[in-house]
Amino acid sequence: MTQALKLLRIYTDEAAYYGDHKLYAAIATRARDAHLAGATVLRAMVGFGRSSHVHRRHILENEQSVVIEIVDTEDRLRAFVETLAPLPEIGLITLAAVEVLRMQGQGAGDER
């Protein structure tokens, strides 16, 4: 039986920190520690949000937008988002239905 999976996207800035670690790395580590199916961090070429401030790669600056994508079951993703409440500078968080065509290794939601 195939489980319904969702895609969680977390938007933030590359320059955002949580303690001594980049925020995106802290989130990816938390996702791994939560035994989610997997996480990918993507750096945007150009991006802007509510402030309309355009983030782009520049030789002297490192302020690109970053998207963290995680696929797993809805319950597990919603529980994970709750653990992110103490983290500052997280922007938009979205959850969308996704059709997984192929997944190697352990499936989402499997006991680990």
N, C-alpha and C positions, 0 to 999 in steps of 0.2 A: 504494500500500500504506500502510495506517495503522499508525503506530508505537504501541506500548503506552506510555502516559504515566502518570506518577505525580504525586501532590500531596505536596509537602514542606511541613510546618508547623513553624515554629520559635516557641516560646513564650518570652517574656522580659518585662521590666518597662520601662515608658516612661522611668523614671528611670535606667536602666542606661546607662553611658557606656563607650566605648572610645576612650581618648585624649580629644580635644576634641569628639568627635562622639557623638551618641546611638547606642546599640548597634544599634537597628533600622535607622537610616540607614546605618551602616557595613555591615550585612549586605546591605541592598538595593543599595548601591553595588557590593559584591563580586559580587552576583548579576548585575548589569549588566555588570561587567567580565569575568565568566566567560561572557558571551554566552548566558545562560539565556533561555528563552522569555519570561519576565516575572516580576515579583514585585509583590505587593500587601501593604501593611502595614495591619493592622486594629487599631483600638483597642477594647478590651472595655469594656462598661459596668460589669460586675462580674466578678471572677475570683478564684480562689484555687488554690493548688497544694499540694504536700506539706506545707508549713508551716501550712496552714489559715489563713494571714493573708489576709483579704479585701482585695483591691485595688479601689478604686472612685474615681470622680471626686469631688473635693472642691474647694471654692473655694480653700482655702489649700494644697492638696497636689496633686501631679501624679504619682501612683504607680499609674496604671492598668496592667493587663496588656495586652500587645501580642502579636499573632500575625502572623508573616510567612508568606505563602503563595506558593509557587513551583511552577509546573507545568512539567515537562520529562521527558526520558527517565530511567529509573531509574539508569543508569550515570552520567549527567551530574550528577544530584542527589546520588548517593552520593559522587562525587568532590568536589563542592562542599562537602558536609558535612565532609569531611576537612580542607578549608582553614579551617574555622571553629574548629578545636581551640584556637588561641591566644586566642580571644575569651572574656573572662570573662562570667559572669552570664547565659549562655544557659541556659534551662531545658530543658524537654522538647522533643525533636525527633521528629516522626513522619513516616512515609512510607506513603501509601495509594494504592491503585489509583484511577484516575479515568477516567471516560468523557468525552472531549471531544466535544461536539456541534457546535461551531463554533469555528474559529480563523481570524482574519483576519491578513493579513501573512505573515511568515515562519513556517513551522512549527517546532515543537520539534525540536531536533536538527539543523536545517539548518545548512549551513556559512555562516558569517557573515564 
